[in-house]
Amino acid sequence: MTRNAHVYGPVASRRLGLSLGVDLVPFKYCPYNCIYCQLGPTRVRTRQRQAFYSREEILREIRTRLDTSRPDYITLSGSGEPTLYSELGALIRDIKATTAVPVALLTNGALLGDREVRREAALADLVLPSLDAADADLFQRVNRPMEDLDIESVIEGLVEFRREYQDPIWLEIMAVNGLTTEGGRLEKIAGAVGRIAPDRIQLNTPVRPVPGTRLEPVSHDVLREMAKAFSPAAEIIAPLGARRVPNPPLFLDTQEVHALIQRRPCTVEDIAAGLGAPANLVVKALELLRKRGLVRSARRRGQLYYKGMPE
């Protein structure tokens, strides 16, 4: 296993500040094949939980990274659905025994119908599930789930998790232009969200390049109107602003940059904010990666995004 195979960032997150990402599953294992996923098509659609990697190996990488960075959250997410990792609960306990940095779980919620998954997820300090549909047709068109998954069971899993979990739940709805915005669908989502009763409702739209598609984000004016369908009104997740990081490094490891942009397309500013480095060092690292064929770029609504390619 290569150095830092599981831990990447910190990522400058619009929701979590500086988020140290932890990747628990192989690229890209997930019960969904979402139309908007910035990682591209799902390679293995599955609900089968496995201990894909050594828990000790993951924890060792987290400890090493915490020696040099102080993130706002340690976020279990990455290249697939983290609840597929069968040692999720034990890993969260290990992390909490190591550091006071809170643990966030970023999940699509597809497995929360399983009582054991809910029990393990409840060990996190903050859970950020998603719900992009509340009817079967939109669920199929946006999330493209496994055949044995239906939207009502997903919603019921979220409702049960809310009953059992006492810490914050921030529920994200990804608004897809031309789909979520079609008549009546948003009201159904709002009704399901009312049943779930999350602490925060966050409305998002795809802004990063999505391989193989030309999805256009929903305009901010339309998002403002959509937010009013929820009670309380949904927060619109605003684009990330610049963030100053004290004591910037004099050198930037290209492996750290590559690990980050393999998990999510980033601008130079995103990388600089996440890794606490000056923009000129980021540009140099990206050029070295480009010469090795390990990075591609794509322009999206005036922003240039960089995506890491496999070695």
N, C-alpha and C positions, 0 to 999 in steps of 0.2 A: 504494500500500500504506500503511495507517495505521501510526502509531507503535506500536512493540512488537507487531507483528502475529504474531510467532513466539515471543517469549520472554515467560514469565509467572512470577510468584512473586517470591522463593522460596516454595515450598510447604512447609508443615510436614508432612513425610512420616513415616508410621509405620515405614518401612523405611530411609529414607536421611537422616533428620534434616532439615536445611534443603536443599531440592532446587530448583535453578533449572531450570524446565521449558523445553524447546525443542520447538516444534511444527513438524514437517517435512512434513506432508501436509495436504491440505484436509479439512475436516470433512465427513463421517466416511468415509474411505477405509480399507478393511480387508478381509482375506480371510474374516473371521468376522462374525457378527451375534449376539454373545453375549447370552444371556438376561439376564445380570446387569449389562450395561454401563451405567454411570451417565450416559453421553452419549446413550443412547437408540438407536434402530435405525440400522444401517449404511445410509448413503445409496448408496455404491458399493462393492459387493463385488468385489474385484479382487486379482490377483497380479501385475499389470503394474507394474513399477517405472518411475518417471518422475522427472525433475528438476523437481519441482513449482514450486520457488522458487529464486531466486538464492542461491547459497552465500555470496556476499559480503554480501548483504543480511542473511542470518541471522547471520553472524559479526559484522557491525557492531552488531546489536542485543545480542548476547551481550557484546561489549566494553563497550557503553554501560552495561548493567546491572551488570557487574562493577565499574564505577567507584563504585557506591553500595552494593553488597552483597557479602558473602563467604559464599556457600553451601558446604555440605559436598560437594555433587555438582552437576555440570551433567548433567541427565537428559534424554535424547532420548526423548520420549514424545508426549503431547499428544492431539490430536483423531482419531487413527487409528493405523495400524501403521507405526512409523518406518522399518522396513526396506524399505518401498515407495519410500523416497527413494533414487534411484539414485546420488546423490553422497554417500551416507552416509559411506563411507570417507574421502573427501577432506575432508569437513567435520570428522570426528573429528581428522584430522591437523592441520587449521587451528586447531581449538580448543586442541589440545595445544601448538601453537606459540605460543599467545596467553597461556595461563594454566597454573598448576600444579594448579588445581582438577580433581579426577578426573572422568572422563566415565563415566556410567552409561547403559546401553541397556536400556530397558524394552520388551520385545517379547513377542508371543504365540507366537513360535517357528515360525509357520506356514511361513515362507520359508527356514528353515535347512536344508532339503533341497538348496538351491541353493549350490554351492561358492563362488560369488562373494559371495553374501550372507554366508556364514560367514566368508570372508576379511575382509570389511569390518567385520562385527560384532566380530571378534577384535581390532580396534584399540581398542575400549573398555577401560577399566580394570576395569569390573564389568558383567556381563550378568545381567539378571533376566528370564528367560523364564517362561512359564506352561505348565502342563499340567493341564487340568481333567478329562480323561477318558483311558481306555486301551482302551475298546471302542467300536465304531461307533455303537451306539445312544445311549450317553451323550454322545458327541461331537456327534451330530446334535441332541440335545435341549438341550445346554448351550451349545455354541459355534456351532451352526448355520452350518457352513462352506460355502464354494463347493463345487459338485458334484464338481469334479475333485480335491478334497483328501480324503485318507483318513487316519485316525488313525495307522496304522502308519508311513506315510511321515513324518508329523510327529515321531513318537517317534524314528525312525531319524535324522532331521535333528538332533535334540537329542543323540543318542548320538554322531554324527559330530562335532558341534561340541565336545562334551566331550573327545573324543580330540585335537582340534586346538588347543584353547584352554587356556592354562596359568594364566590369571588366574581370580578367583573367579566362580562361577556360583551364584546364589541362585534356586532354583526355587520358584515359587509355585503352590499348588493352591487354587483357589477352590471351597469346599464349598457346594453349593446344596442347601438344605433340600428333602427329598423326592425328590431325584435322586441326588446323590453318596452320600447316606446309605442308599440301597437296597442290598439284600443282594448281597455279592460284588464290588461295583464298586470300593470303596476298595482291596480287596486287589489288584485288577488294576492300579490306579494305582500302588500301592506297588511292584508288580513292575516296572513301566516305570521308575519313579524309581530303582530299584536298578540298572537297566541304564544309566541316564544318569549316575548318581553325581555329583550336584551337591555343591558345598561346603556349602550350607545348604538345608534343606527348610522352606518357610514355608507354613503352613496359614492360609487366610483365609476369610472369608464375607462376603457383601454386607451392608454396614451403611448405606450411603448410599441415598437415594431413587433408584429406577430408573424412568424414564419409562414409563408404560403397564403396569406390573406391580405386584404386591403381594408380592414375594419377602420372606420372613421369614428372618433370619439363623439359622444353626445355633447352638444354645445353647453357652455356654462349656464346660459339662459334657460335652456330646457331642463338641465339638472336642478336649477333652483325651483322650477315649477314641480318637478318630480318629487323633490324633497318634502313638499307640502302634503303629499299623500300619506305620510307617516305621522304617527302620534307617539311621542313628540316628533317634530320635524327632523328628518335625517340631516346629518352633517355631510357637506360636500367635501371630499378629501381634496384639499387644495394642492397644487404643484409645490414641490419642495423648494424652499428658499435656500440661499447660501447659508452655510453654517461655519463659523470660525472655530478652529481647533487649535488650542495652545501647543507650543513646542513642536512644530512640524518636523518630520524627519529630514535628514540630509540625503537619504537614499531610500528608494522605494523598490521592494522586491517584486519582480515581474510575476512570480508565482502567486503572490497575494492578489495582484490585479486580475490575473487570469482566473483564479478561483472565484472571484467575485463576479466577473462578467460572464462566466459560464452559467451562473445561476439566474442572472437577470441582465438584460441589456441596460447599459448605463451611459450617461454623458460623462464628459471629462469632469464636470462639476460634481456629479453624483459620486464618482470614484474619489475625488479629492476630499469631499465632505466625509465619506464613509471611512476612508483610510487615514484621514488626518494628514494629508500631504498637499504640498503646493501643486498647482495645476501644471507647472512646467515639468515636474517629476512624473506626473501622470502621463503627459504627452510623450515623454521619453520612453516610459515603460510600454506604452501602446505601440510605439514605433518598433521597439525591439520585438514585441509579440507579432506585429505585422510581418516583419522580415522572416519570422519562423512559421508564418502561415497560421497563426493561432488566434487571429482576430479578424472580424469583418465589421464593416460599418454600414449603417443605413440611416437615411434622413427621415424624420417623422415630424411633420408640422413645424418645420424650421429648426428642429433639434437634431444633432448628430449623435446617434447611439452606437455603442460598441458592444459586440457580442463575441464571447470566447468560443473558439472552436476546439474540438477534441485534439489531444496530442497524438 
